[in-house]
Amino acid sequence: MLLNPSISATQHALFRIAARVLVIAMIVMGIGFCIGAGVVLWRTNAWIATSATASGTVIAQAKSMSSGFSAGSSAGSTSMAQRPGSTMGTPSRPTRAEIVEFTTADGARIEFRSKIGSSDPFPVGASVPVRYNPADPTDASIDTWFRLWGFSFVFLAVGLVEMAVGVVFLAVARRVSA
């Protein structure tokens, strides 16, 4: 029995197929997010296992305009300033990434830019824990839980939620069509 008599059986069947394809795509994308998060978690764990720690000092803050979190490389981050008349949706807000200086175990002074920008960074002059690669001390990060693990767990959570919603929708669609 069709819910809307003006829709033909063929249109109803095409709608059901399209809905299933969309739900399966959600599940596949969720699996992709989970796999990606797993790879990043594994790589982060391997990097931490070979890294060294030091105490650093925030010497400056690099400013950029973005509409949210900035996860640029240590060489710089992109600037997404809203232009007059643009339709980007949300207005830009300033974010800052800390520029940190630390001394390695062998006495070398290293300066790096945080890979994660924030609207509430550590203040200039603050002492921060640093984790770095002894073979390449410029490969460094501020050693806090969120800066090392946070984004991976956010992507993992998004993937799990997307898969769960897709599985529930698929189960409901099969039950309704049965």
Secondary structure, 3 states (H helix, E strand, C coil): CCCCCCCCHHHHHHHHHHHHHHHHHHHHHHHHHHHHHHHHHHHHHHHHHHCEEEEEEEEEEEEEEECCCECCECCECCCCCCCCCCCCCCCCEEEEEEEEEEECCCCCEEEEECCCEECCCCCCCCEEEEEEECCEEEEEEECCHHHHHHHHHHHHHHHHHHHHHHHHHHHHHHHHHC
